[in-house]
Amino acid sequence: MKKKIKDERIESSKLQVYKEVIYVVVAVLLVSLFKRVFILKQGLEIYAVEFTCLGLIILYIFLRNLWLGNLVRISQTVNKKVVFLSTILSSSATTFIFAVNNYNTYSDKYSGIFDWLFWAGILMMFIQYFIIFGLGFYFLGKNAMKENNLED
C-alpha cells in the first residue's frame, strides 16, 4: 500500500485558503450584525443567529489554538490533552453548580428546563469559566516552566 506524499506547499496553500474563508465569513457576519443592530435597529431575537455563529467561530479558533499549544506554554512533562481535559471538566463542574443555582433562583422566569434563555445563560457561564480556568492553567504551566528552567 502506497502512502500519498503531500507537498508542504500545497498543504500550506490549502490552509491559507481555509484561513481566508474564515476571515470572509467573520467579515460577513460582522457586517450583517452591524447592519441589523445599528442601521435597522432590530431586536436581539433577529440577530441572535449571527451573534451565535460569530461567537462559535471565535470559540473554535480559541479552542483549536489552545489544543495545538499556540496559546499555552506547558512544561514538557505535562500532557496537553490532560490540561485541556482538566479545563473542560473544571469548567463543566463549575457551570453545573451555578446553573442549578440559577435555575433554583430564577425558575419562575423560565418556561421550563428547555427554555433557550436558560441554556444561553449556561453557555455564557461555561465560556467564562473555560476562559478563567484556561488562563489559570496557562499561568500554572508558565510558572512550572520557569521553575524547570531554574532547576536546570
Helices and strands as residue ranges (DSSP letters): H 8-34, I 35-39, H 44-68, H 80-106, G 107-109, H 116-151
